Amino acid sequence: MAENASERKTLNPLIILLGILVLAGAMSYFVESGRYERNGRLVVPGSYQVLDKQPQVAHLFRATAGDAEQAYPVSITELLMSIPLGLERGAGLIFMVLIIGGMFGILTKGGAVDAGLERLLSLVKGNIYVLVIALMLVFSAGSTFLGLASEYLLVIPLMVAMAQRLGMAPIIGFAIVTVSVKVGYLSSVSNPLPLTIAQPLVGLQIFSGAGFRFACYLVFLLIGIGFMLWVIRRQAKGEQVELVLNHSRLSWRHSLMLVVLMASIGFLVYASNAWHWKHEALSAYYIGISLLLAVISGLGANGAADAFVSGMKKVLLASFLIGVASAVAVTLEQGQILDSVVHSLVGLIGEGSPMVAASGMFMAQLLLDFLIPSTSGQAAVSMPIMGPIGQLSGVSGQTTVLAFLFGNGITNMLTPTSGTLLAYLATANVGWAQWARFVLPLWAIFIVTALVLLAVAVQIGF
């Protein structure tokens, strides 16, 4: 009975995303439309102009697209069409998540996941605290130095299985990876994804200022590890979890499957950085690994195929959410209000003291990330505008970039419009509302920490 009541209280993430989609459509009726001129992907500062628009209710039922030179509010037809368009835009990530789900279906059915976790926990004698600290250090370092994010999709099911084996909720295993990745992106010591776009746009050498960002990384990492250990201890009610571990050696099949998995992750880190693999190349890579694991597993052709399909089914609904999240961006673009929102947020910053301006930039980036969750996309839109504002307000280019990194990283921990976060949730089979409740205290702590670190950056002239 209590279980049913709990299920009723949990809001389906599809409802949340559809609500955001409808809100985006409604905004096209009461928010002015406008646009910046662009040089490629980059916004030209000072080029914003308001577009003519008549937001009559009659436009709700417009069946055809209007004149490209004039802005129109989004019609019901366009709102519905945005979902298949969003699915098409997010197809690469959607299919990649489905294939990863299928691959872990084979690993799980073949018994390699359970056997590998038993061996790992046996090696650390069941000490979850030591394991969490080591794992978070490794995962966050990969993100802050190399920009790893989607590569960790392979690791999330293993962490979820580890948490369940230790008698904890699956969200604990999910959080070990997700908090680590977000901590890494928050400071981006040498993360090429944001820095190669953001720093040149404010006249900085790429990867410069790494020393202070490394100090910020250590601060956020300590807070993230402390939060995770506190959550684990609270869930265990301060008592050591009693584990009966199997200390027997792995079978040759299980050993070989796990070696293939670990080697494939290692090669993936190299290949994705050296050859800049996109979703299609990554999906092809995962298909190849799945076929190799199927051969080793001993399940047979039918058994492996059934396990692959079963694994895909577990992430099917969540994969659909990635397309709906992309539909929000499609709707904002159709209503031509995205640039208007950017212009309004920039107007709130003003040209006050450097401390106030730096905090204003951070808050603007924090809000902007809900509309542009892509790190590189947000850098291309916001940095050409934030750079001149920083100069007028006495905020250095390094601190302007830091405000962008903090705002982008913190919002991406939570925003339901982030395709990467939804992909993580899909592979872990964790609901967005459940994750939001879990991470909200840490999210608030990170915001306060970011404001303090920005104040320090301004004071020391970073």
NORTA-V770206 format. One record per pair of residues at least 24 apart in sequence whose ideal C-beta (glycine too) atoms are under 10 Angstrom apart, sorted by the first residue. I is the first residue (numbers start at 0). J is the second residue. Records with the same first field share a line. If there is no record, write none. Layout:
I=J + J
This chain:
8=432
9=430 + 431 + 432 + 433 + 436
10=430 + 431 + 432 + 433 + 435
11=316 + 320 + 430 + 431 + 432
12=316 + 317 + 320 + 323 + 324 + 415 + 421 + 424 + 429 + 430 + 431 + 432 + 433 + 434 + 435
13=316 + 317 + 319 + 320 + 323 + 431
14=432
15=320 + 323 + 415 + 430 + 431 + 432 + 435
16=82 + 85 + 319 + 320 + 321 + 322 + 323 + 324 + 326 + 327 + 415 + 416 + 421 + 431
17=82 + 320 + 323 + 326 + 327
18=415
19=323 + 324 + 326 + 327 + 330 + 369 + 414 + 415 + 416
20=73 + 78 + 79 + 81 + 82 + 85 + 323 + 324 + 326 + 327 + 329 + 330 + 331 + 416
21=78 + 327 + 330
22=327 + 330
23=73 + 78 + 81 + 326 + 327 + 328 + 329 + 330 + 331 + 332 + 333 + 334 + 336 + 337 + 370 + 416
24=59 + 72 + 73 + 74 + 75 + 77 + 78 + 79 + 81 + 326 + 327 + 330 + 331 + 333 + 334
25=72 + 73 + 78 + 330 + 334
26=72 + 73 + 330 + 331 + 334 + 336 + 337 + 339 + 340
27=52 + 54 + 58 + 70 + 71 + 72 + 73 + 74 + 77 + 78 + 330 + 331 + 333 + 334 + 335 + 336 + 339
28=52 + 54 + 55 + 56 + 58 + 59 + 72 + 73 + 334 + 336
29=54 + 72 + 336
30=54 + 72 + 331 + 334 + 335 + 336 + 337 + 339 + 340 + 343
31=70 + 335 + 336 + 339 + 340 + 342 + 343
32=69 + 70 + 71 + 72 + 334 + 335 + 336 + 337 + 338 + 339
33=70 + 335 + 336 + 337 + 338 + 339 + 340 + 341 + 342 + 343
34=70 + 335 + 336 + 337 + 338 + 339 + 342
35=337 + 338 + 339 + 341 + 342 + 380 + 383 + 384
36=338
37=338 + 379 + 380 + 383
38=383
39=379
40=196 + 375 + 376 + 378 + 379 + 380
41=196 + 200 + 378 + 379 + 380 + 382 + 383
42=200 + 338 + 341 + 342 + 379 + 380 + 381 + 382 + 383 + 384
43=383 + 384
44=345 + 382 + 383 + 384 + 385 + 386 + 387 + 388
45=383 + 384 + 387
46=338 + 383 + 384
47=338 + 339 + 341 + 342 + 345 + 346 + 384
48=338 + 342
49=339 + 342
50=335 + 336 + 338 + 339
52=334 + 335 + 336
54=334
64=333
65=333
69=335
70=333 + 334 + 335 + 336 + 339
71=333 + 334 + 335
72=333 + 334 + 335 + 336
73=329 + 330 + 331 + 332 + 333 + 334 + 335 + 336
74=333
77=329 + 330 + 333 + 334
78=326 + 329 + 330 + 333 + 334
79=326
80=326 + 329 + 330 + 333
81=322 + 323 + 325 + 326 + 327 + 328 + 329 + 330 + 331 + 332 + 333
82=319 + 322 + 323 + 325 + 326 + 329 + 330
83=322 + 326 + 329
84=322 + 325 + 326 + 328 + 329 + 330 + 332 + 333
85=321 + 322 + 323 + 324 + 325 + 326 + 327 + 328 + 329 + 330 + 418
86=318 + 319 + 321 + 322 + 323 + 325 + 326
87=322 + 325 + 326 + 329
88=321 + 322 + 324 + 325 + 326 + 328 + 329 + 418
89=278 + 318 + 319 + 320 + 321 + 322 + 323 + 324 + 325 + 326 + 328 + 418 + 421 + 422
90=278 + 279 + 321 + 322 + 325
91=277 + 278 + 279 + 280 + 281 + 282 + 321 + 418
92=149 + 152 + 278 + 281 + 282 + 318 + 321 + 322 + 324 + 325 + 418 + 419 + 421 + 422 + 425
93=278 + 282 + 314 + 315 + 317 + 318 + 319 + 320 + 321 + 322 + 325 + 418 + 421 + 422 + 425
94=278 + 279 + 281 + 282 + 285 + 286 + 318
95=149 + 152 + 277 + 278 + 279 + 280 + 281 + 282 + 283 + 284 + 285 + 318 + 321 + 422
96=149 + 152 + 278 + 282 + 285 + 311 + 314 + 315 + 317 + 318 + 321 + 418 + 421 + 422 + 423 + 424 + 425 + 426
97=282 + 285 + 307 + 310 + 311 + 312 + 313 + 314 + 315 + 317 + 318 + 425
98=281 + 282 + 283 + 284 + 285 + 286 + 288 + 289 + 307 + 310 + 311 + 314
99=149 + 152 + 153 + 155 + 156 + 281 + 282 + 285 + 288 + 289 + 310 + 311 + 314 + 422 + 425 + 426
100=152 + 156 + 285 + 307 + 308 + 309 + 310 + 311 + 312 + 313 + 314 + 315 + 317 + 318 + 425 + 426 + 428
101=285 + 286 + 289 + 293 + 303 + 304 + 306 + 307 + 308 + 309 + 310 + 311 + 312 + 313 + 314
102=153 + 156 + 260 + 263 + 285 + 286 + 288 + 289 + 290 + 291 + 292 + 293 + 306 + 307 + 310 + 311
103=152 + 153 + 155 + 156 + 157 + 159 + 160 + 260 + 289 + 292 + 306 + 307 + 310 + 311 + 313 + 314 + 426
104=156 + 289 + 303 + 304 + 305 + 306 + 307 + 308 + 309 + 310 + 311 + 312 + 313 + 314
105=256 + 288 + 289 + 290 + 291 + 292 + 293 + 295 + 296 + 298 + 302 + 303 + 304 + 305 + 306 + 307 + 309 + 310
106=153 + 156 + 157 + 160 + 253 + 256 + 257 + 259 + 260 + 288 + 289 + 292 + 293 + 296 + 306 + 310
107=156 + 160 + 306 + 309 + 310 + 313
108=293 + 296 + 298 + 302 + 303 + 305 + 306 + 307 + 309 + 310
109=252 + 253 + 256 + 292 + 293 + 295 + 296 + 297 + 298 + 302 + 303 + 306
110=249 + 250 + 252 + 253 + 256 + 296 + 297 + 298
111=249 + 250 + 252 + 253 + 254 + 255 + 256 + 257 + 258 + 259 + 260 + 292 + 295 + 296
112=156 + 157 + 159 + 160 + 161 + 164 + 253 + 256 + 257 + 260
113=160 + 164 + 245 + 253
114=245 + 247 + 248 + 249 + 250 + 252 + 253 + 254 + 256 + 257
115=157 + 160 + 161 + 249 + 253 + 254 + 256 + 257 + 260 + 261
116=157 + 158 + 160 + 161 + 162 + 163 + 164 + 165 + 244 + 245
117=164 + 242 + 244 + 245 + 246 + 247 + 249 + 253
118=244 + 245 + 246 + 247 + 248 + 249 + 253 + 254 + 257
119=157 + 161 + 164 + 244 + 257
120=161 + 164 + 165 + 242 + 244 + 245 + 246
121=242 + 244 + 245 + 246 + 247
122=244 + 246
124=242 + 244
125=164 + 165 + 239 + 240 + 241 + 242 + 243 + 244
126=239
127=161 + 162 + 165 + 166 + 167 + 171 + 175 + 227 + 228 + 231 + 232 + 235 + 239 + 240 + 242
128=224 + 227 + 228 + 231 + 232 + 239
130=161 + 165 + 175
131=158 + 161 + 162 + 171 + 172 + 174 + 175 + 179 + 224 + 227 + 228 + 230 + 231
132=220 + 224 + 227 + 228
134=158 + 161 + 172 + 175 + 176 + 179 + 224 + 227
135=174 + 175 + 176 + 178 + 179 + 180 + 182 + 183 + 220 + 223 + 224 + 227 + 228
136=179 + 220 + 224
137=179
138=175 + 176 + 177 + 178 + 179 + 180 + 182 + 183
139=176 + 178 + 179 + 180 + 181 + 182 + 183 + 184 + 185 + 186 + 216 + 217 + 219 + 220 + 223 + 224
140=179 + 182 + 183 + 188 + 216 + 220
141=179 + 180 + 183 + 190 + 268
142=176 + 179 + 180 + 181 + 182 + 183 + 184 + 185 + 186 + 187 + 188 + 190 + 192 + 216 + 408
143=179 + 180 + 182 + 183 + 184 + 185 + 186 + 187 + 188 + 189 + 190 + 209 + 212 + 213 + 215 + 216 + 219 + 220
144=183 + 187 + 188 + 189 + 190 + 191 + 209 + 213 + 216
145=183 + 188 + 189 + 190 + 191 + 192 + 268 + 269 + 271 + 272
146=183 + 184 + 187 + 189 + 190 + 191 + 192 + 193 + 194 + 195 + 271 + 272 + 374
147=179 + 180 + 183 + 184 + 190 + 192 + 264 + 267 + 268 + 271 + 272
148=177 + 180 + 181 + 183 + 184 + 190 + 192 + 374 + 411 + 419 + 420 + 422 + 423
149=180 + 267 + 271 + 276 + 278 + 281 + 418 + 419 + 422 + 423
150=180 + 264 + 267 + 268 + 270 + 271 + 272 + 276 + 281
151=176 + 177 + 179 + 180 + 264 + 268 + 419 + 423 + 426
152=176 + 281 + 285 + 419 + 422 + 423 + 425 + 426 + 427
153=260 + 261 + 263 + 264 + 267 + 285 + 288 + 426
154=179 + 180 + 260 + 264 + 426
155=180 + 422 + 423 + 424 + 425 + 426 + 427 + 428 + 429
156=310 + 313 + 314 + 426 + 427 + 428
157=257 + 260
158=427
159=426 + 427 + 428 + 429
162=231 + 234 + 427
164=240 + 242 + 244
165=231 + 234 + 235 + 240 + 242
166=234 + 235 + 240 + 241 + 242
167=230 + 231 + 234 + 235 + 240
168=230 + 234 + 429 + 433 + 437
169=427 + 428 + 429 + 433
170=230 + 424 + 427 + 428 + 429 + 430 + 433 + 434 + 436 + 437 + 438
171=227 + 230 + 231 + 234 + 437
172=427 + 429
173=423 + 424 + 426 + 427 + 428 + 429 + 433 + 434 + 437
174=223 + 226 + 227 + 230 + 231 + 427 + 429 + 434 + 437 + 438 + 441
175=223 + 224 + 227 + 231
176=423 + 426 + 427
177=223 + 411 + 412 + 419 + 420 + 423 + 424 + 427 + 429 + 434 + 437 + 438
178=219 + 220 + 222 + 223 + 224 + 226 + 227 + 230 + 412 + 437 + 438 + 441 + 445
179=220 + 223 + 224 + 227
180=408 + 411 + 412 + 419 + 420 + 423
181=219 + 223 + 408 + 409 + 410 + 411 + 412 + 413 + 420 + 438 + 441 + 442 + 445
182=215 + 216 + 217 + 218 + 219 + 220 + 221 + 222 + 223 + 224 + 408 + 412 + 441 + 445
183=216 + 219 + 220 + 223 + 408
184=216 + 219 + 374 + 404 + 405 + 407 + 408 + 409 + 411 + 412 + 419
185=212 + 215 + 216 + 218 + 219 + 220 + 223 + 401 + 404 + 405 + 406 + 407 + 408 + 409 + 411 + 412 + 445 + 448 + 449 + 452
186=211 + 212 + 213 + 214 + 215 + 216 + 217 + 218 + 219 + 220 + 401 + 404 + 405 + 408 + 452
187=212 + 215 + 216 + 374 + 400 + 401 + 403 + 404 + 405 + 407 + 408
188=212 + 213 + 214 + 215 + 216 + 217
189=213
190=374 + 404 + 408
191=272 + 275 + 375
192=373 + 374 + 375 + 378
193=374 + 375 + 377 + 378 + 382 + 400 + 403 + 404 + 407 + 408
194=378 + 400 + 404
195=375 + 378
196=374 + 375 + 376 + 377 + 378 + 379 + 382 + 403
197=374 + 375 + 377 + 378 + 379 + 381 + 382 + 385 + 386 + 396 + 399 + 400 + 401 + 403 + 404 + 407
198=378 + 382 + 396 + 397 + 399 + 400
199=382
200=378 + 379 + 381 + 382 + 383 + 384 + 385 + 386 + 396 + 399 + 400 + 403
201=382 + 383 + 385 + 386 + 387 + 389 + 390 + 394 + 395 + 396 + 397 + 398 + 399 + 400 + 403
202=386 + 390 + 396
203=386 + 395 + 396 + 397 + 399 + 400
207=396 + 397 + 400
208=395 + 396 + 397 + 398 + 400 + 401 + 456 + 461
210=461
211=397 + 398 + 401 + 452 + 455 + 456 + 459 + 461
212=397 + 400 + 401 + 404 + 452 + 456 + 461
214=452 + 455 + 461
215=401 + 404 + 405 + 448 + 449 + 452 + 453 + 455 + 456 + 461
218=445 + 448 + 449 + 451 + 452 + 455
219=405 + 408 + 409 + 444 + 445 + 448 + 449 + 452
222=441 + 444 + 445 + 448
223=441 + 444 + 445
225=441 + 444
226=438 + 440 + 441 + 444 + 445
227=441
229=440 + 441
230=437 + 438 + 440 + 441
250=297
251=295
252=295 + 296 + 297
253=295 + 296
254=295
255=291 + 292 + 295 + 296
256=291 + 292 + 293 + 295 + 296 + 297
257=292
258=295
259=288 + 291 + 292 + 294 + 295
260=288 + 291 + 292
262=288
263=287 + 288 + 291 + 292
264=288
310=426
313=425 + 426 + 427 + 428
314=422 + 424 + 425 + 426 + 427 + 428
315=425
316=425 + 428
317=421 + 422 + 423 + 424 + 425 + 426 + 427 + 428 + 429 + 430 + 431
318=421 + 422 + 425 + 426
319=421 + 425
320=415 + 418 + 421 + 422 + 424 + 425 + 431
321=417 + 418 + 419 + 420 + 421 + 422 + 424 + 425
322=418 + 421
323=415 + 416 + 421
324=372 + 414 + 415 + 416 + 417 + 418 + 420 + 421
325=372 + 416 + 418 + 421
326=416
327=369 + 370 + 372 + 415 + 416
328=370 + 371 + 372 + 373 + 376 + 416 + 418
331=370 + 371 + 416
336=370
337=367 + 370 + 371 + 380
338=380
340=366 + 367 + 369 + 370 + 371
341=367 + 370 + 371 + 377 + 380 + 381 + 384
342=384
344=370 + 381 + 384 + 385
345=381 + 384 + 385 + 387 + 388
346=388
348=384 + 385 + 388 + 389 + 391 + 392 + 394 + 402
349=388 + 391 + 392
350=388 + 389 + 390 + 391 + 392 + 393
351=392 + 393
352=392 + 393 + 394 + 457
353=389 + 392 + 393 + 394 + 395 + 398 + 453 + 454 + 456 + 457 + 458 + 460
354=392 + 393 + 394 + 450 + 453 + 454 + 456 + 457 + 458
355=392 + 394 + 457
356=385 + 388 + 389 + 391 + 392 + 393 + 394 + 398 + 399 + 402 + 457
357=389 + 392 + 393 + 394 + 395 + 398 + 399 + 401 + 402 + 405 + 450 + 453 + 454 + 456 + 457
358=394 + 402 + 449 + 450 + 453 + 454 + 457
359=385 + 388 + 392 + 394 + 402
360=385 + 388 + 389 + 392 + 394 + 398 + 399 + 400 + 401 + 402 + 403 + 405 + 406 + 453
361=398 + 399 + 401 + 402 + 403 + 404 + 405 + 406 + 409 + 446 + 449 + 450 + 452 + 453
362=402 + 406 + 446 + 449 + 450
363=388 + 402 + 403 + 406
364=399 + 402 + 403 + 404 + 405 + 406 + 407 + 408 + 409 + 410
365=402 + 405 + 406 + 407 + 408 + 409 + 410 + 414 + 446 + 449
366=406 + 410
367=403 + 406 + 407 + 410
368=403 + 406 + 407 + 408 + 409 + 410 + 411 + 412 + 413 + 414 + 416 + 417
369=410 + 411 + 413 + 414 + 415 + 416 + 417
370=410 + 414 + 416
371=407 + 410 + 416
372=407 + 410 + 411 + 414 + 415 + 416 + 417 + 418 + 419 + 420 + 421
373=407 + 411 + 416 + 417 + 418 + 419
374=403 + 404 + 407 + 408 + 411 + 417 + 419
375=407
376=407
377=403 + 406 + 407 + 410 + 411
378=403 + 404 + 407
381=406 + 407
392=457
393=457 + 460
394=453 + 456 + 457 + 461
395=456 + 457 + 460 + 461
396=461
397=456 + 460 + 461
398=452 + 453 + 454 + 455 + 456 + 457 + 459 + 460 + 461
399=456
401=449 + 452 + 453 + 456 + 457 + 461
402=449 + 450 + 452 + 453 + 456
404=449
405=445 + 446 + 448 + 449 + 450 + 452 + 453
406=446 + 449
408=445 + 449
409=441 + 442 + 443 + 445 + 446 + 448 + 449
410=442 + 446
412=438 + 439 + 441 + 442 + 445
413=438 + 439 + 441 + 442
